[in-house]
Every structure is written in C-alpha cells, then in structure tokens.
Amino acid sequence: MLYRRCGKSGVLLPAISLGLWQNFGEVDAIANCRDIVKTAFNHGITHFDLANNYGPPSGAAEQTFGRILKEDLAPYRDELFISTKAGYLMWDGPYGNWGSKKYLVASLDQSLKRLGLEYVDLFYHHRPDPDTPLEETMTALNLMVRQGKALYVGISNYGPAEAAKAIKILRELGTPCLIHQPKYSMLVRTPEDGLLDLLEQEGVGCIAFSSLAQGLLTNKYLSGVPADSRAGRGLPNGAITTSGITEETIARVRLLNEVAESRNQSLAQMALSWILKDSRITSLVLGASKPAQVIDALTALSNITFTHQELKQIDLILA
C-alpha cells in the first residue's frame, strides 16, 4: 500500500480508502460487507469513510461497520482510521439537517453509538449550510475535538471561497482543518478551479470521492445499463440514475477505455491512477460491491504516472 501524508499533519492515509456510501445498507448481505471490509484491511486500506446518512436507510452503514468492527476488527482499532460526517438530512424536524451546532453534536453522538466507538478519527461537515453562520459550524467541529469525540475535523463539498473561510476559522480556534473531501473524477474536474491550489497552499489534505463516477468510469456501462448496477437498481441516497448516463458521456467513456487499454490498465484502474497522479491528492474513496473490486482497484497503484501525450489525449476526449 502507498501511504501519503495528509497536508502538513502527522497523519498518513492509504492512497485508496474504502467508502461505505452504498452497498452497506440493510438490504446488503452482512457476509459480503464483512468480506469487503476485511479484504480492504488485509491489503493495507486502513481508512474507512462513512457518514450519518449512508445506507440505505440512513444510519445503516454505520451500524453495519460497527458490527464488523466489534466482531472482526476490534483488536485492530489503533490500526484503523475511521471517519464519519454530518450535514445532509438525517431525521425530520428543524434539528436533523445542515450545519447547526445542535445538529452536529447530536449527530456525532448518534454515530458513535451506531459505530460502538468512543471517538472517530475524523469528523466532517458534509456540505456548506447557506443559512447557519460558518463560525457556528466550525465552532461545533472544534467542540467535538475538545470533547474527545473526534481526533481531527474536515469539510466536504465546500467551494474554494467557503473552504478558505472555514480553514481560517478552524486554525484560529486551534483545531486545524485536516482534510477536504470534494467530488473529483475525469468527468467532474471542478476541484481544479482553485480548490486544489488552496488546499496545497494551506497545508490541508484532499481526498476525492466518486472518482469512478459511480461506475461510469468502468467498463460496466459501455454496452448499456446492467440490471445489477447502481443505475439499474435505482438506489436512493444520491446514487447514479439512468438519466445521468447519456450517449455523449458513454462515447467519451469508450474513448477513455481505449487509452486505458494502451496503458495495459482497465478503465477503472486508469481513472483511479489519473486522480492519484496529482501529489496534492492524499487519497481517494473507493466504493465497492464485492471484494474483487477492491483488489482490482489496488492494481492501479502500480502505474500512476502518465506521459504528456496520454494526458493531452485524455484532455481532448474530455474537452
């Protein structure tokens, strides 16, 4: 496993982390969930990325991971880096969403109970709140560290301007922002518009999610929408749908697949390598529905360099 330093902190994270956004809900077989987690850990993936609303239903992924942690990984707690988040709708009423201190404190307490932990290694604010003062949200993150419920804090889905303010507030509070988690893939390149430069300048790590565009950047959709895919299953909780798979996108994906083949990689492996080619990226969050996908993804680490011609060809395809 390749480990990278997270910004200017003392934390090292695996280049590939395991995300539990999908495939760890109530409808998913616990035996398969256990196999995915154990396969990841046995291959050097120490970071497991969760959120309060992961499932489905919301909370289910934390419960599933908490069970696996208790039954299989409890002796290895100090070798695990466990993160969770709050910021999206978790329960009805005025206190179960966004970024108030009331919501964040209650949500982390609930997450710790589901996980069976006294603390998480990292607690994120999952998305900016347009109505709550940023100072209140960041103060709540600082409080979680002061109370010993989280070792580090981070932010997710923040634009460059919002991130800069959040990072400044946290630094002044004495709880530096460890990491930012943006959506970043070949098909979604918005972090290149100032965010990656900001994080490098501020010494904050970056961990990308949806780097395979929920399966689009694999060979899964090259010939249609499989019934067992995320799009085919019509999963809730923000999963990709058939409406997000256009002919234009598939045409680009097919061209990218040709580049991958010329590199002796699968399309998925190349998509992960393309993210990790940038030294500003600490890690990326991998979603997997079976253990074999984890092992296949790890193969990408053996080739994360690109020639100038390859990068130019990819940019032309994506333009």
Secondary structure, 3 states (H helix, E strand, C coil): CCEEECCCCCCEEECEEEECCCCCCCCCCHHHHHHHHHHHHHCCCCEEECCCCCCCCCCHHHHHHHHHHHHHHHHHHHHCEEEEEECCCCCCCCCCCCCCHHHHHHHHHHHHHHHCCCCEEEEEECCCCCCCCHHHHHHHHHHHHHCCCEEEEEEECCCHHHHHHHHHHHHHHCCCEEEEECECCCCCCHHHCCHHHHHHHHCCEEEEECCCHHHCCCHHHCCCCCCCCHHHHCCCCCCCCHHHCCHHHHHHHHHHHHHHHHCCCCHHHHHHHHHHCCCCCCEEEEECCCHHHHHHHHHHHHCCCCCHHHHHHHHHHHC
